Amino acid sequence: MAQQITEARSYRCSYHPKDLNGHPVAADSGVLPTIQLKASNAEQAQRAAYAVTGCVVAGVERLEGGAA
């Protein structure tokens, strides 16, 4: 089985934060916090953001120019 190597790209993922008890917290300003990371595609970026934050990921945006 041959594996294809893909270039890592920069992504910004917004997520729904939790309080200390693990309950969802409403964003006071209406803007969700974000995390920037590198991944081979948007699905992998979403999975990585969940693994890092432990929070539900609301959206994934690919950044052009390698901002992360």
PDB file of N, CA, C, O and CB in Angstrom:
ATOM      1  N   MET A   1       0.845  -1.171   0.000  1.00  0.00           N
ATOM      2  CA  MET A   1       0.000   0.000   0.000  1.00  0.00           C
ATOM      3  C   MET A   1       0.892   1.236   0.000  1.00  0.00           C
ATOM      4  O   MET A   1       1.743   1.389   0.876  1.00  0.00           O
ATOM      5  CB  MET A   1      -0.962  -0.003   1.217  1.00  0.00           C
ATOM      6  N   ALA A   2       0.706   2.092  -0.948  1.00  0.00           N
ATOM      7  CA  ALA A   2       1.500   3.312  -1.055  1.00  0.00           C
ATOM      8  C   ALA A   2       0.804   4.451  -0.331  1.00  0.00           C
ATOM      9  O   ALA A   2      -0.407   4.629  -0.453  1.00  0.00           O
ATOM     10  CB  ALA A   2       1.742   3.681  -2.528  1.00  0.00           C
ATOM     11  N   GLN A   3       1.578   5.217   0.421  1.00  0.00           N
ATOM     12  CA  GLN A   3       1.028   6.386   1.095  1.00  0.00           C
ATOM     13  C   GLN A   3       1.461   7.637   0.361  1.00  0.00           C
ATOM     14  O   GLN A   3       2.593   7.743  -0.112  1.00  0.00           O
ATOM     15  CB  GLN A   3       1.472   6.439   2.572  1.00  0.00           C
ATOM     16  N   GLN A   4       0.560   8.561   0.275  1.00  0.00           N
ATOM     17  CA  GLN A   4       0.857   9.823  -0.384  1.00  0.00           C
ATOM     18  C   GLN A   4       1.229  10.859   0.676  1.00  0.00           C
ATOM     19  O   GLN A   4       0.526  11.016   1.674  1.00  0.00           O
ATOM     20  CB  GLN A   4      -0.351  10.307  -1.237  1.00  0.00           C
ATOM     21  N   ILE A   5       2.324  11.553   0.454  1.00  0.00           N
ATOM     22  CA  ILE A   5       2.770  12.588   1.380  1.00  0.00           C
ATOM     23  C   ILE A   5       2.185  13.914   0.914  1.00  0.00           C
ATOM     24  O   ILE A   5       2.345  14.311  -0.240  1.00  0.00           O
ATOM     25  CB  ILE A   5       4.335  12.653   1.460  1.00  0.00           C
ATOM     26  N   THR A   6       1.498  14.596   1.844  1.00  0.00           N
ATOM     27  CA  THR A   6       0.912  15.888   1.509  1.00  0.00           C
ATOM     28  C   THR A   6       1.561  16.971   2.372  1.00  0.00           C
ATOM     29  O   THR A   6       1.956  16.724   3.511  1.00  0.00           O
ATOM     30  CB  THR A   6      -0.633  15.868   1.711  1.00  0.00           C
ATOM     31  N   GLU A   7       1.660  18.148   1.819  1.00  0.00           N
ATOM     32  CA  GLU A   7       2.259  19.275   2.510  1.00  0.00           C
ATOM     33  C   GLU A   7       1.326  19.771   3.621  1.00  0.00           C
ATOM     34  O   GLU A   7       0.114  19.860   3.426  1.00  0.00           O
ATOM     35  CB  GLU A   7       2.574  20.410   1.516  1.00  0.00           C
ATOM     36  N   ALA A   8       1.898  20.089   4.778  1.00  0.00           N
ATOM     37  CA  ALA A   8       1.106  20.644   5.876  1.00  0.00           C
ATOM     38  C   ALA A   8       0.760  22.096   5.555  1.00  0.00           C
ATOM     39  O   ALA A   8       1.610  22.866   5.108  1.00  0.00           O
ATOM     40  CB  ALA A   8       1.876  20.545   7.231  1.00  0.00           C
ATOM     41  N   ARG A   9      -0.487  22.449   5.788  1.00  0.00           N
ATOM     42  CA  ARG A   9      -0.960  23.812   5.552  1.00  0.00           C
ATOM     43  C   ARG A   9      -1.421  24.397   6.886  1.00  0.00           C
ATOM     44  O   ARG A   9      -1.672  23.669   7.846  1.00  0.00           O
ATOM     45  CB  ARG A   9      -2.118  23.838   4.493  1.00  0.00           C
ATOM     46  N   SER A  10      -1.526  25.702   6.924  1.00  0.00           N
ATOM     47  CA  SER A  10      -1.943  26.394   8.147  1.00  0.00           C
ATOM     48  C   SER A  10      -3.461  26.530   8.183  1.00  0.00           C
ATOM     49  O   SER A  10      -4.096  26.849   7.178  1.00  0.00           O
ATOM     50  CB  SER A  10      -1.276  27.786   8.244  1.00  0.00           C
ATOM     51  N   TYR A  11      -4.029  26.282   9.364  1.00  0.00           N
ATOM     52  CA  TYR A  11      -5.477  26.376   9.565  1.00  0.00           C
ATOM     53  C   TYR A  11      -5.758  27.135  10.848  1.00  0.00           C
ATOM     54  O   TYR A  11      -4.975  27.092  11.797  1.00  0.00           O
ATOM     55  CB  TYR A  11      -6.130  24.969   9.610  1.00  0.00           C
ATOM     56  N   ARG A  12      -6.893  27.834  10.865  1.00  0.00           N
ATOM     57  CA  ARG A  12      -7.410  28.487  12.068  1.00  0.00           C
ATOM     58  C   ARG A  12      -8.729  27.814  12.397  1.00  0.00           C
ATOM     59  O   ARG A  12      -9.632  27.758  11.563  1.00  0.00           O
ATOM     60  CB  ARG A  12      -7.587  30.048  11.868  1.00  0.00           C
ATOM     61  N   CYS A  13      -8.838  27.307  13.608  1.00  0.00           N
ATOM     62  CA  CYS A  13     -10.053  26.616  14.045  1.00  0.00           C
ATOM     63  C   CYS A  13     -10.686  27.395  15.188  1.00  0.00           C
ATOM     64  O   CYS A  13     -10.016  27.720  16.168  1.00  0.00           O
ATOM     65  CB  CYS A  13      -9.742  25.155  14.482  1.00  0.00           C
ATOM     66  N   SER A  14     -11.961  27.691  15.066  1.00  0.00           N
ATOM     67  CA  SER A  14     -12.696  28.331  16.159  1.00  0.00           C
ATOM     68  C   SER A  14     -13.431  27.232  16.920  1.00  0.00           C
ATOM     69  O   SER A  14     -13.868  26.240  16.337  1.00  0.00           O
ATOM     70  CB  SER A  14     -13.699  29.430  15.624  1.00  0.00           C
ATOM     71  N   TYR A  15     -13.559  27.426  18.223  1.00  0.00           N
ATOM     72  CA  TYR A  15     -14.169  26.383  19.056  1.00  0.00           C
ATOM     73  C   TYR A  15     -15.052  26.989  20.139  1.00  0.00           C
ATOM     74  O   TYR A  15     -14.928  28.165  20.482  1.00  0.00           O
ATOM     75  CB  TYR A  15     -13.087  25.506  19.694  1.00  0.00           C
ATOM     76  N   HIS A  16     -15.945  26.156  20.669  1.00  0.00           N
ATOM     77  CA  HIS A  16     -16.848  26.557  21.751  1.00  0.00           C
ATOM     78  C   HIS A  16     -16.163  26.223  23.076  1.00  0.00           C
ATOM     79  O   HIS A  16     -15.973  25.046  23.381  1.00  0.00           O
ATOM     80  CB  HIS A  16     -18.252  25.837  21.632  1.00  0.00           C
ATOM     81  N   PRO A  17     -15.789  27.232  23.872  1.00  0.00           N
ATOM     82  CA  PRO A  17     -15.073  26.978  25.133  1.00  0.00           C
ATOM     83  C   PRO A  17     -15.970  26.329  26.188  1.00  0.00           C
ATOM     84  O   PRO A  17     -17.197  26.385  26.109  1.00  0.00           O
ATOM     85  CB  PRO A  17     -14.501  28.284  25.682  1.00  0.00           C
ATOM     86  N   LYS A  18     -15.319  25.712  27.178  1.00  0.00           N
ATOM     87  CA  LYS A  18     -16.014  25.082  28.302  1.00  0.00           C
ATOM     88  C   LYS A  18     -15.548  25.730  29.606  1.00  0.00           C
ATOM     89  O   LYS A  18     -14.456  26.293  29.686  1.00  0.00           O
ATOM     90  CB  LYS A  18     -15.757  23.540  28.327  1.00  0.00           C
ATOM     91  N   ASP A  19     -16.410  25.636  30.629  1.00  0.00           N
ATOM     92  CA  ASP A  19     -16.000  26.119  31.948  1.00  0.00           C
ATOM     93  C   ASP A  19     -15.244  25.005  32.679  1.00  0.00           C
ATOM     94  O   ASP A  19     -14.986  23.949  32.100  1.00  0.00           O
ATOM     95  CB  ASP A  19     -17.237  26.590  32.781  1.00  0.00           C
ATOM     96  N   LEU A  20     -14.893  25.230  33.928  1.00  0.00           N
ATOM     97  CA  LEU A  20     -14.114  24.243  34.687  1.00  0.00           C
ATOM     98  C   LEU A  20     -14.851  22.930  34.898  1.00  0.00           C
ATOM     99  O   LEU A  20     -14.225  21.894  35.123  1.00  0.00           O
ATOM    100  CB  LEU A  20     -13.732  24.814  36.025  1.00  0.00           C
ATOM    101  N   ASN A  21     -16.174  22.965  34.826  1.00  0.00           N
ATOM    102  CA  ASN A  21     -16.975  21.751  34.999  1.00  0.00           C
ATOM    103  C   ASN A  21     -17.262  21.042  33.678  1.00  0.00           C
ATOM    104  O   ASN A  21     -17.934  20.011  33.664  1.00  0.00           O
ATOM    105  CB  ASN A  21     -18.281  22.089  35.683  1.00  0.00           C
ATOM    106  N   GLY A  22     -16.762  21.581  32.576  1.00  0.00           N
ATOM    107  CA  GLY A  22     -16.961  20.954  31.274  1.00  0.00           C
ATOM    108  C   GLY A  22     -18.229  21.373  30.563  1.00  0.00           C
ATOM    109  O   GLY A  22     -18.590  20.780  29.546  1.00  0.00           O
ATOM    110  N   HIS A  23     -18.915  22.389  31.078  1.00  0.00           N
ATOM    111  CA  HIS A  23     -20.139  22.872  30.452  1.00  0.00           C
ATOM    112  C   HIS A  23     -19.804  23.957  29.431  1.00  0.00           C
ATOM    113  O   HIS A  23     -18.882  24.743  29.653  1.00  0.00           O
ATOM    114  CB  HIS A  23     -21.124  23.409  31.516  1.00  0.00           C
ATOM    115  N   PRO A  24     -20.534  24.016  28.320  1.00  0.00           N
ATOM    116  CA  PRO A  24     -20.284  25.062  27.314  1.00  0.00           C
ATOM    117  C   PRO A  24     -20.476  26.457  27.904  1.00  0.00           C
ATOM    118  O   PRO A  24     -21.365  26.683  28.725  1.00  0.00           O
ATOM    119  CB  PRO A  24     -21.217  24.875  26.104  1.00  0.00           C
ATOM    120  N   VAL A  25     -19.637  27.373  27.477  1.00  0.00           N
ATOM    121  CA  VAL A  25     -19.688  28.759  27.941  1.00  0.00           C
ATOM    122  C   VAL A  25     -19.999  29.655  26.748  1.00  0.00           C
ATOM    123  O   VAL A  25     -19.380  29.536  25.691  1.00  0.00           O
ATOM    124  CB  VAL A  25     -18.344  29.182  28.626  1.00  0.00           C
ATOM    125  N   ALA A  26     -20.960  30.549  26.929  1.00  0.00           N
ATOM    126  CA  ALA A  26     -21.283  31.501  25.860  1.00  0.00           C
ATOM    127  C   ALA A  26     -20.175  32.555  25.778  1.00  0.00           C
ATOM    128  O   ALA A  26     -19.685  33.035  26.800  1.00  0.00           O
ATOM    129  CB  ALA A  26     -22.677  32.177  26.111  1.00  0.00           C
ATOM    130  N   ALA A  27     -19.796  32.903  24.568  1.00  0.00           N
ATOM    131  CA  ALA A  27     -18.775  33.933  24.379  1.00  0.00           C
ATOM    132  C   ALA A  27     -19.408  35.296  24.657  1.00  0.00           C
ATOM    133  O   ALA A  27     -20.388  35.666  24.011  1.00  0.00           O
ATOM    134  CB  ALA A  27     -18.168  33.876  22.931  1.00  0.00           C
ATOM    135  N   ASP A  28     -18.856  36.042  25.609  1.00  0.00           N
ATOM    136  CA  ASP A  28     -19.409  37.343  25.998  1.00  0.00           C
ATOM    137  C   ASP A  28     -19.414  38.327  24.834  1.00  0.00           C
ATOM    138  O   ASP A  28     -20.365  39.091  24.668  1.00  0.00           O
ATOM    139  CB  ASP A  28     -18.614  37.927  27.161  1.00  0.00           C
ATOM    140  N   SER A  29     -18.364  38.310  24.036  1.00  0.00           N
ATOM    141  CA  SER A  29     -18.257  39.261  22.939  1.00  0.00           C
ATOM    142  C   SER A  29     -18.899  38.756  21.653  1.00  0.00           C
ATOM    143  O   SER A  29     -18.997  39.493  20.672  1.00  0.00           O
ATOM    144  CB  SER A  29     -16.813  39.582  22.687  1.00  0.00           C
ATOM    145  N   GLY A  30     -19.338  37.498  21.658  1.00  0.00           N
ATOM    146  CA  GLY A  30     -19.915  36.918  20.451  1.00  0.00           C
ATOM    147  C   GLY A  30     -18.868  36.364  19.497  1.00  0.00           C
ATOM    148  O   GLY A  30     -19.204  35.847  18.432  1.00  0.00           O
ATOM    149  N   VAL A  31     -17.592  36.471  19.881  1.00  0.00           N
ATOM    150  CA  VAL A  31     -16.494  35.965  19.050  1.00  0.00           C
ATOM    151  C   VAL A  31     -15.924  34.723  19.725  1.00  0.00           C
ATOM    152  O   VAL A  31     -15.555  34.761  20.898  1.00  0.00           O
ATOM    153  CB  VAL A  31     -15.379  37.056  18.841  1.00  0.00           C
ATOM    154  N   LEU A  32     -15.854  33.632  18.986  1.00  0.00           N
ATOM    155  CA  LEU A  32     -15.319  32.393  19.536  1.00  0.00           C
ATOM    156  C   LEU A  32     -13.793  32.431  19.544  1.00  0.00           C
ATOM    157  O   LEU A  32     -13.186  33.032  18.656  1.00  0.00           O
ATOM    158  CB  LEU A  32     -15.822  31.182  18.732  1.00  0.00           C
ATOM    159  N   PRO A  33     -13.169  31.798  20.534  1.00  0.00           N
ATOM    160  CA  PRO A  33     -11.710  31.721  20.547  1.00  0.00           C
ATOM    161  C   PRO A  33     -11.215  30.843  19.392  1.00  0.00           C
ATOM    162  O   PRO A  33     -11.955  30.004  18.877  1.00  0.00           O
ATOM    163  CB  PRO A  33     -11.208  31.166  21.903  1.00  0.00           C
ATOM    164  N   THR A  34      -9.968  31.045  19.000  1.00  0.00           N
ATOM    165  CA  THR A  34      -9.399  30.283  17.887  1.00  0.00           C
ATOM    166  C   THR A  34      -8.064  29.677  18.281  1.00  0.00           C
ATOM    167  O   THR A  34      -7.421  30.105  19.239  1.00  0.00           O
ATOM    168  CB  THR A  34      -9.229  31.174  16.650  1.00  0.00           C
ATOM    169  N   ILE A  35      -7.670  28.682  17.527  1.00  0.00           N
ATOM    170  CA  ILE A  35      -6.359  28.060  17.648  1.00  0.00           C
ATOM    171  C   ILE A  35      -5.817  27.912  16.231  1.00  0.00           C
ATOM    172  O   ILE A  35      -6.562  27.563  15.315  1.00  0.00           O
ATOM    173  CB  ILE A  35      -6.432  26.667  18.400  1.00  0.00           C
ATOM    174  N   GLN A  36      -4.528  28.174  16.047  1.00  0.00           N
ATOM    175  CA  GLN A  36      -3.910  28.013  14.731  1.00  0.00           C
ATOM    176  C   GLN A  36      -2.970  26.825  14.788  1.00  0.00           C
ATOM    177  O   GLN A  36      -2.227  26.649  15.754  1.00  0.00           O
ATOM    178  CB  GLN A  36      -3.152  29.305  14.292  1.00  0.00           C
ATOM    179  N   LEU A  37      -3.010  26.006  13.732  1.00  0.00           N
ATOM    180  CA  LEU A  37      -2.159  24.832  13.670  1.00  0.00           C
ATOM    181  C   LEU A  37      -1.903  24.432  12.236  1.00  0.00           C
ATOM    182  O   LEU A  37      -2.497  24.985  11.310  1.00  0.00           O
ATOM    183  CB  LEU A  37      -2.780  23.679  14.433  1.00  0.00           C
ATOM    184  N   LYS A  38      -1.014  23.466  12.053  1.00  0.00           N
ATOM    185  CA  LYS A  38      -0.695  22.966  10.723  1.00  0.00           C
ATOM    186  C   LYS A  38      -1.231  21.549  10.591  1.00  0.00           C
ATOM    187  O   LYS A  38      -1.135  20.748  11.520  1.00  0.00           O
ATOM    188  CB  LYS A  38       0.837  23.008  10.458  1.00  0.00           C
ATOM    189  N   ALA A  39      -1.799  21.247   9.423  1.00  0.00           N
ATOM    190  CA  ALA A  39      -2.337  19.918   9.138  1.00  0.00           C
ATOM    191  C   ALA A  39      -2.359  19.717   7.634  1.00  0.00           C
ATOM    192  O   ALA A  39      -2.208  20.667   6.866  1.00  0.00           O
ATOM    193  CB  ALA A  39      -3.763  19.740   9.743  1.00  0.00           C
ATOM    194  N   SER A  40      -2.549  18.470   7.222  1.00  0.00           N
ATOM    195  CA  SER A  40      -2.552  18.167   5.789  1.00  0.00           C
ATOM    196  C   SER A  40      -3.869  18.539   5.124  1.00  0.00           C
ATOM    197  O   SER A  40      -3.898  18.802   3.922  1.00  0.00           O
ATOM    198  CB  SER A  40      -2.270  16.696   5.567  1.00  0.00           C
ATOM    199  N   ASN A  41      -4.978  18.566   5.898  1.00  0.00           N
ATOM    200  CA  ASN A  41      -6.269  18.967   5.343  1.00  0.00           C
ATOM    201  C   ASN A  41      -7.167  19.479   6.469  1.00  0.00           C
ATOM    202  O   ASN A  41      -6.799  19.428   7.642  1.00  0.00           O
ATOM    203  CB  ASN A  41      -6.947  17.780   4.593  1.00  0.00           C
ATOM    204  N   ALA A  42      -8.347  19.971   6.095  1.00  0.00           N
ATOM    205  CA  ALA A  42      -9.251  20.587   7.079  1.00  0.00           C
ATOM    206  C   ALA A  42      -9.761  19.580   8.105  1.00  0.00           C
ATOM    207  O   ALA A  42      -9.915  19.919   9.279  1.00  0.00           O
ATOM    208  CB  ALA A  42     -10.435  21.233   6.370  1.00  0.00           C
ATOM    209  N   GLU A  43     -10.023  18.348   7.677  1.00  0.00           N
ATOM    210  CA  GLU A  43     -10.506  17.342   8.618  1.00  0.00           C
ATOM    211  C   GLU A  43      -9.452  17.035   9.674  1.00  0.00           C
ATOM    212  O   GLU A  43      -9.776  16.924  10.857  1.00  0.00           O
ATOM    213  CB  GLU A  43     -10.898  16.062   7.877  1.00  0.00           C
ATOM    214  N   GLN A  44      -8.205  16.898   9.262  1.00  0.00           N
ATOM    215  CA  GLN A  44      -7.131  16.647  10.214  1.00  0.00           C
ATOM    216  C   GLN A  44      -6.928  17.842  11.145  1.00  0.00           C
ATOM    217  O   GLN A  44      -6.608  17.667  12.320  1.00  0.00           O
ATOM    218  CB  GLN A  44      -5.831  16.329   9.472  1.00  0.00           C
ATOM    219  N   ALA A  45      -7.112  19.041  10.627  1.00  0.00           N
ATOM    220  CA  ALA A  45      -7.014  20.245  11.455  1.00  0.00           C
ATOM    221  C   ALA A  45      -8.115  20.256  12.512  1.00  0.00           C
ATOM    222  O   ALA A  45      -7.870  20.603  13.668  1.00  0.00           O
ATOM    223  CB  ALA A  45      -7.099  21.515  10.581  1.00  0.00           C
ATOM    224  N   GLN A  46      -9.318  19.878  12.117  1.00  0.00           N
ATOM    225  CA  GLN A  46     -10.439  19.829  13.063  1.00  0.00           C
ATOM    226  C   GLN A  46     -10.176  18.796  14.155  1.00  0.00           C
ATOM    227  O   GLN A  46     -10.425  19.057  15.332  1.00  0.00           O
ATOM    228  CB  GLN A  46     -11.757  19.501  12.327  1.00  0.00           C
ATOM    229  N   ARG A  47      -9.683  17.648  13.775  1.00  0.00           N
ATOM    230  CA  ARG A  47      -9.375  16.600  14.757  1.00  0.00           C
ATOM    231  C   ARG A  47      -8.255  17.046  15.712  1.00  0.00           C
ATOM    232  O   ARG A  47      -8.322  16.798  16.916  1.00  0.00           O
ATOM    233  CB  ARG A  47      -8.968  15.295  14.035  1.00  0.00           C
ATOM    234  N   ALA A  48      -7.241  17.697  15.167  1.00  0.00           N
ATOM    235  CA  ALA A  48      -6.135  18.168  15.998  1.00  0.00           C
ATOM    236  C   ALA A  48      -6.599  19.256  16.959  1.00  0.00           C
ATOM    237  O   ALA A  48      -6.186  19.274  18.119  1.00  0.00           O
ATOM    238  CB  ALA A  48      -4.993  18.691  15.123  1.00  0.00           C
ATOM    239  N   ALA A  49      -7.455  20.166  16.490  1.00  0.00           N
ATOM    240  CA  ALA A  49      -7.968  21.232  17.349  1.00  0.00           C
ATOM    241  C   ALA A  49      -8.780  20.649  18.499  1.00  0.00           C
ATOM    242  O   ALA A  49      -8.677  21.122  19.631  1.00  0.00           O
ATOM    243  CB  ALA A  49      -8.826  22.216  16.535  1.00  0.00           C
ATOM    244  N   TYR A  50      -9.580  19.636  18.223  1.00  0.00           N
ATOM    245  CA  TYR A  50     -10.348  18.979  19.287  1.00  0.00           C
ATOM    246  C   TYR A  50      -9.412  18.291  20.276  1.00  0.00           C
ATOM    247  O   TYR A  50      -9.623  18.354  21.487  1.00  0.00           O
ATOM    248  CB  TYR A  50     -11.338  17.954  18.691  1.00  0.00           C
ATOM    249  N   ALA A  51      -8.381  17.637  19.755  1.00  0.00           N
ATOM    250  CA  ALA A  51      -7.434  16.946  20.634  1.00  0.00           C
ATOM    251  C   ALA A  51      -6.697  17.928  21.544  1.00  0.00           C
ATOM    252  O   ALA A  51      -6.422  17.608  22.700  1.00  0.00           O
ATOM    253  CB  ALA A  51      -6.426  16.147  19.804  1.00  0.00           C
ATOM    254  N   VAL A  52      -6.379  19.103  21.042  1.00  0.00           N
ATOM    255  CA  VAL A  52      -5.646  20.100  21.829  1.00  0.00           C
ATOM    256  C   VAL A  52      -6.557  20.801  22.831  1.00  0.00           C
ATOM    257  O   VAL A  52      -6.182  20.974  23.991  1.00  0.00           O
ATOM    258  CB  VAL A  52      -4.998  21.131  20.906  1.00  0.00           C
ATOM    259  N   THR A  53      -7.755  21.209  22.393  1.00  0.00           N
ATOM    260  CA  THR A  53      -8.636  22.007  23.251  1.00  0.00           C
ATOM    261  C   THR A  53      -9.611  21.177  24.072  1.00  0.00           C
ATOM    262  O   THR A  53      -9.990  21.579  25.172  1.00  0.00           O
ATOM    263  CB  THR A  53      -9.407  22.975  22.415  1.00  0.00           C
ATOM    264  N   GLY A  54     -10.024  20.017  23.551  1.00  0.00           N
ATOM    265  CA  GLY A  54     -11.057  19.220  24.211  1.00  0.00           C
ATOM    266  C   GLY A  54     -12.439  19.819  24.039  1.00  0.00           C
ATOM    267  O   GLY A  54     -13.383  19.406  24.712  1.00  0.00           O
ATOM    268  N   CYS A  55     -12.568  20.795  23.138  1.00  0.00           N
ATOM    269  CA  CYS A  55     -13.828  21.502  22.914  1.00  0.00           C
ATOM    270  C   CYS A  55     -14.364  21.216  21.512  1.00  0.00           C
ATOM    271  O   CYS A  55     -13.617  20.838  20.611  1.00  0.00           O
ATOM    272  CB  CYS A  55     -13.639  23.016  23.114  1.00  0.00           C
ATOM    273  N   VAL A  56     -15.668  21.404  21.349  1.00  0.00           N
ATOM    274  CA  VAL A  56     -16.298  21.236  20.048  1.00  0.00           C
ATOM    275  C   VAL A  56     -15.783  22.314  19.101  1.00  0.00           C
ATOM    276  O   VAL A  56     -15.781  23.499  19.436  1.00  0.00           O
ATOM    277  CB  VAL A  56     -17.843  21.296  20.166  1.00  0.00           C
ATOM    278  N   VAL A  57     -15.348  21.895  17.920  1.00  0.00           N
ATOM    279  CA  VAL A  57     -14.811  22.822  16.924  1.00  0.00           C
ATOM    280  C   VAL A  57     -15.963  23.351  16.080  1.00  0.00           C
ATOM    281  O   VAL A  57     -16.726  22.578  15.502  1.00  0.00           O
ATOM    282  CB  VAL A  57     -13.734  22.130  16.027  1.00  0.00           C
ATOM    283  N   ALA A  58     -16.082  24.680  16.013  1.00  0.00           N
ATOM    284  CA  ALA A  58     -17.188  25.313  15.289  1.00  0.00           C
ATOM    285  C   ALA A  58     -16.869  25.514  13.824  1.00  0.00           C
ATOM    286  O   ALA A  58     -17.773  25.476  12.989  1.00  0.00           O
ATOM    287  CB  ALA A  58     -17.533  26.641  15.918  1.00  0.00           C
ATOM    288  N   GLY A  59     -15.602  25.729  13.489  1.00  0.00           N
ATOM    289  CA  GLY A  59     -15.253  25.975  12.098  1.00  0.00           C
ATOM    290  C   GLY A  59     -13.760  25.870  11.859  1.00  0.00           C
ATOM    291  O   GLY A  59     -12.948  26.059  12.765  1.00  0.00           O
ATOM    292  N   VAL A  60     -13.416  25.561  10.606  1.00  0.00           N
ATOM    293  CA  VAL A  60     -12.021  25.440  10.195  1.00  0.00           C
ATOM    294  C   VAL A  60     -11.815  26.331   8.981  1.00  0.00           C
ATOM    295  O   VAL A  60     -12.592  26.286   8.027  1.00  0.00           O
ATOM    296  CB  VAL A  60     -11.639  23.953   9.880  1.00  0.00           C
ATOM    297  N   GLU A  61     -10.760  27.142   9.022  1.00  0.00           N
ATOM    298  CA  GLU A  61     -10.467  28.070   7.933  1.00  0.00           C
ATOM    299  C   GLU A  61      -9.008  27.893   7.524  1.00  0.00           C
ATOM    300  O   GLU A  61      -8.114  27.976   8.366  1.00  0.00           O
ATOM    301  CB  GLU A  61     -10.756  29.548   8.355  1.00  0.00           C
ATOM    302  N   ARG A  62      -8.762  27.652   6.242  1.00  0.00           N
ATOM    303  CA  ARG A  62      -7.394  27.521   5.767  1.00  0.00           C
ATOM    304  C   ARG A  62      -6.786  28.904   5.588  1.00  0.00           C
ATOM    305  O   ARG A  62      -7.397  29.794   4.995  1.00  0.00           O
ATOM    306  CB  ARG A  62      -7.343  26.725   4.444  1.00  0.00           C
ATOM    307  N   LEU A  63      -5.578  29.073   6.108  1.00  0.00           N
ATOM    308  CA  LEU A  63      -4.869  30.349   6.017  1.00  0.00           C
ATOM    309  C   LEU A  63      -3.873  30.279   4.878  1.00  0.00           C
ATOM    310  O   LEU A  63      -3.077  29.344   4.797  1.00  0.00           O
ATOM    311  CB  LEU A  63      -4.156  30.694   7.349  1.00  0.00           C
ATOM    312  N   GLU A  64      -3.917  31.250   4.014  1.00  0.00           N
ATOM    313  CA  GLU A  64      -2.958  31.312   2.916  1.00  0.00           C
ATOM    314  C   GLU A  64      -1.697  32.009   3.408  1.00  0.00           C
ATOM    315  O   GLU A  64      -1.783  32.960   4.184  1.00  0.00           O
ATOM    316  CB  GLU A  64      -3.558  32.053   1.683  1.00  0.00           C
ATOM    317  N   GLY A  65      -0.557  31.561   2.978  1.00  0.00           N
ATOM    318  CA  GLY A  65       0.690  32.223   3.332  1.00  0.00           C
ATOM    319  C   GLY A  65       1.361  31.700   4.586  1.00  0.00           C
ATOM    320  O   GLY A  65       2.369  32.262   5.016  1.00  0.00           O
ATOM    321  N   GLY A  66       0.832  30.633   5.192  1.00  0.00           N
ATOM    322  CA  GLY A  66       1.496  30.008   6.327  1.00  0.00           C
ATOM    323  C   GLY A  66       1.560  30.860   7.577  1.00  0.00           C
ATOM    324  O   GLY A  66       2.652  31.101   8.090  1.00  0.00           O
ATOM    325  N   ALA A  67       0.437  31.320   8.083  1.00  0.00           N
ATOM    326  CA  ALA A  67       0.404  32.199   9.247  1.00  0.00           C
ATOM    327  C   ALA A  67       0.654  31.465  10.557  1.00  0.00           C
ATOM    328  O   ALA A  67       1.012  32.100  11.549  1.00  0.00           O
ATOM    329  CB  ALA A  67      -0.920  32.900   9.314  1.00  0.00           C
ATOM    330  N   ALA A  68       0.477  30.147  10.593  1.00  0.00           N
ATOM    331  CA  ALA A  68       0.629  29.427  11.862  1.00  0.00           C
ATOM    332  C   ALA A  68       2.068  29.065  12.143  1.00  0.00           C
ATOM    333  O   ALA A  68       2.362  28.457  13.172  1.00  0.00           O
ATOM    334  CB  ALA A  68      -0.213  28.174  11.859  1.00  0.00           C
TER     335      ALA A  68
END
